[in-house]
Amino acid sequence: MKSPKGALDIVLRLLVAGALAIDATVHLQLAAYYQLAVPAGIGQGTLFRIEATIAILVGLYVLVRGSRPAYAAAVIVAGGGVFLVLLYRYVNVPAFGPVPAMYEPVWYFQKSLSAIAEAAGAVLALLGLLKPRPRGGHG
């Protein structure tokens, strides 16, 4: 039988992976609608697909390992996602290099859902990253 701490760890892993799965699903659903590219650049849809792939891989990493590096990766992916959605919502960042301008000064359901999932995932992953670990042995 799992200890309460073991059960909490499993719940935390599932919540972080679930948040990343919501993030990935929304980005994959929206990717086709955002595929306009700057000349010789990367389309926003391609960036959405890349972000979704990374979120899926990191979510699986958290599920399988639940280690500090896994939670750190989840903090970076989810935290970076919520940072970027807020940046491009409130700041008109011009295109730079191959990256298109992605300013979109509106909120809609899927965008809000993704931002909430990213924020929750980042906070939960931070909790996983900072939680005390047993010293030595298998604990």
C-alpha positions as CSV (number, residue, x, y, z in Angstrom):
1,M,0.0,0.0,0.0
2,K,1.2,3.5,-0.9
3,S,2.0,5.9,1.9
4,P,0.0,9.2,1.9
5,K,3.1,11.0,0.6
6,G,3.4,8.5,-2.2
7,A,-0.3,9.0,-3.1
8,L,0.1,12.8,-3.0
9,D,3.1,12.4,-5.4
10,I,1.0,10.4,-7.8
11,V,-1.8,13.0,-7.6
12,L,0.7,15.9,-8.2
13,R,2.2,14.1,-11.2
14,L,-1.3,13.5,-12.7
15,L,-2.3,17.1,-12.1
16,V,0.9,18.5,-13.7
17,A,0.6,16.1,-16.7
18,G,-3.1,16.9,-17.0
19,A,-2.4,20.6,-17.2
20,L,0.3,20.1,-19.8
21,A,-2.1,17.8,-21.8
22,I,-4.8,20.5,-21.8
23,D,-2.2,23.0,-23.0
24,A,-1.0,20.6,-25.7
25,T,-4.5,19.8,-26.9
26,V,-5.5,23.5,-27.2
27,H,-2.4,24.3,-29.1
28,L,-2.9,21.4,-31.5
29,Q,-6.5,22.3,-32.1
30,L,-5.6,26.0,-32.9
31,A,-2.4,25.3,-34.9
32,A,-4.1,25.1,-38.3
33,Y,-5.9,28.5,-37.7
34,Y,-2.6,30.2,-37.0
35,Q,-0.4,29.0,-39.8
36,L,0.3,32.3,-41.5
37,A,4.1,32.8,-41.7
38,V,6.3,35.8,-42.1
39,P,8.2,35.6,-45.4
40,A,10.8,32.9,-45.0
41,G,9.7,32.5,-41.4
42,I,8.1,30.1,-39.1
43,G,4.3,30.1,-39.0
44,Q,2.6,30.5,-35.7
45,G,0.8,27.2,-36.2
46,T,4.2,25.5,-36.4
47,L,5.2,27.1,-33.2
48,F,2.0,25.9,-31.6
49,R,2.7,22.3,-32.8
50,I,6.3,22.5,-31.4
51,E,4.9,23.8,-28.1
52,A,2.3,21.1,-28.0
53,T,4.9,18.4,-28.7
54,I,7.2,19.7,-25.9
55,A,4.3,19.8,-23.5
56,I,3.3,16.2,-24.3
57,L,6.9,15.0,-23.8
58,V,7.4,16.9,-20.6
59,G,4.0,15.7,-19.3
60,L,5.1,12.1,-19.9
61,Y,8.4,12.8,-18.3
62,V,6.7,14.0,-15.1
63,L,4.3,11.0,-15.1
64,V,7.1,8.5,-15.5
65,R,9.8,10.1,-13.3
66,G,8.3,12.7,-11.0
67,S,11.9,13.9,-10.4
68,R,13.3,17.4,-9.8
69,P,14.5,17.6,-13.4
70,A,11.0,16.5,-14.6
71,Y,9.3,19.1,-12.5
72,A,11.8,21.8,-13.5
73,A,11.1,21.0,-17.2
74,A,7.4,21.4,-16.5
75,V,7.9,24.7,-14.7
76,I,9.8,26.0,-17.7
77,V,7.3,24.7,-20.3
78,A,4.1,25.7,-18.4
79,G,5.5,28.9,-17.0
80,G,7.0,29.9,-20.3
81,G,3.7,29.2,-22.0
82,V,1.7,31.4,-19.6
83,F,4.3,34.1,-19.9
84,L,4.2,34.2,-23.7
85,V,0.4,34.1,-23.9
86,L,0.2,37.1,-21.5
87,L,3.1,38.9,-23.4
88,Y,1.4,38.5,-26.8
89,R,-2.0,39.4,-25.3
90,Y,-0.8,42.7,-23.8
91,V,2.3,43.7,-25.8
92,N,2.5,44.2,-29.6
93,V,5.9,42.4,-30.1
94,P,7.0,42.8,-33.7
95,A,8.2,39.9,-35.8
96,F,11.9,39.1,-35.1
97,G,14.0,36.8,-37.2
98,P,11.9,33.9,-38.4
99,V,9.4,34.3,-35.5
100,P,6.1,36.1,-36.6
101,A,4.4,38.9,-34.8
102,M,1.8,37.1,-32.6
103,Y,0.0,40.1,-30.9
104,E,-3.6,39.1,-30.2
105,P,-5.3,41.6,-27.8
106,V,-8.4,39.4,-27.1
107,W,-9.4,36.5,-24.8
108,Y,-11.5,33.7,-26.0
109,F,-12.3,30.3,-24.4
110,Q,-9.5,28.2,-25.8
111,K,-6.9,30.8,-25.2
112,S,-8.1,31.3,-21.6
113,L,-8.3,27.6,-21.0
114,S,-4.7,27.1,-22.1
115,A,-3.5,30.1,-20.0
116,I,-5.2,28.8,-16.9
117,A,-3.9,25.2,-17.5
118,E,-0.4,26.6,-18.0
119,A,-0.5,28.7,-14.9
120,A,-1.9,25.9,-12.8
121,G,0.7,23.5,-14.3
122,A,3.5,25.9,-13.5
123,V,2.4,26.4,-9.9
124,L,1.9,22.6,-9.4
125,A,5.2,21.8,-11.0
126,L,6.9,24.3,-8.8
127,L,5.4,22.6,-5.8
128,G,6.8,19.3,-7.1
129,L,10.2,20.9,-7.6
130,L,10.3,22.3,-4.1
131,K,8.8,19.5,-2.1
132,P,11.1,17.8,0.4
133,R,12.8,14.7,-0.8
134,P,13.8,11.8,1.4
135,R,17.5,11.7,2.3
136,G,19.5,8.7,1.2
137,G,18.0,5.2,0.5
138,H,14.8,4.8,-1.3
139,G,12.7,6.7,1.3
